[in-house]
Amino acid sequence: MDIQAVSEELARDAGTLLIRRAIRCATAESCTGGWVAQVLTSVGGSSAWFERGFVTYSNAAKHQMLGVPWAVLNEYGAVSVETAAAMAQGALRHSEAGVTVAVTGIAGPEGGTADKPVGTVAFGWAMIGASADTELAQFAGDRTAIRWQAVEHAIAGLCRQLTRA
């Protein structure tokens, strides 16, 4: 399976759903370094439904650009569903999007711990007027494989958000 092709197909699906709902999306990314935004904007016509992307690799960037509280970062860490939720909500507050997706994780090869091994990725999806949905996932493979799996999971979750709401 070509995960990049799957991700691009999901991006087209997300675009269709966003157009139907007449809303735009924004991304807040850490370990994926902007890959979710890149895949979404690879779809022709995405300017009609993609609003902006935040790449917030450091904790300072998460705090400064998205308003993630230091208390959340200090208590739960950058790789947590609490931080992913705060990133998703912050992307809503700091954009004109109606829905957001946030990704923060440990893509490796270093950085893992016993509690949060390499491949641990936290996701957050938020829509205006609703609390954020979150999920913690564990992916396998090298750094590139983990990042691509995270991109696919993030966009699939965005599609789920748009079909449920």
Sequence and secondary structure as in RCSB ss.txt:
>XXXX:A:sequence
MDIQAVSEELARDAGTLLIRRAIRCATAESCTGGWVAQVLTSVGGSSAWFERGFVTYSNAAKHQMLGVPWAVLNE
YGAVSVETAAAMAQGALRHSEAGVTVAVTGIAGPEGGTADKPVGTVAFGWAMIGASADTELAQFAGDRTAIRWQA
VEHAIAGLCRQLTRA
>XXXX:A:secstr
  HHHHHHHHHHHHHHHHHHHT  EEEEESTTTTHHHHHHHTSTTGGGTEEEEEE  SHHHHHHHH   HHHHHH
H SSSHHHHHHHHHHHHHTSS SEEEEEEE  SSS   SSS TTEEEEEEEETTS  EEEEEE  SSHHHHHHHH
HHHHHHHHHHHHHH 
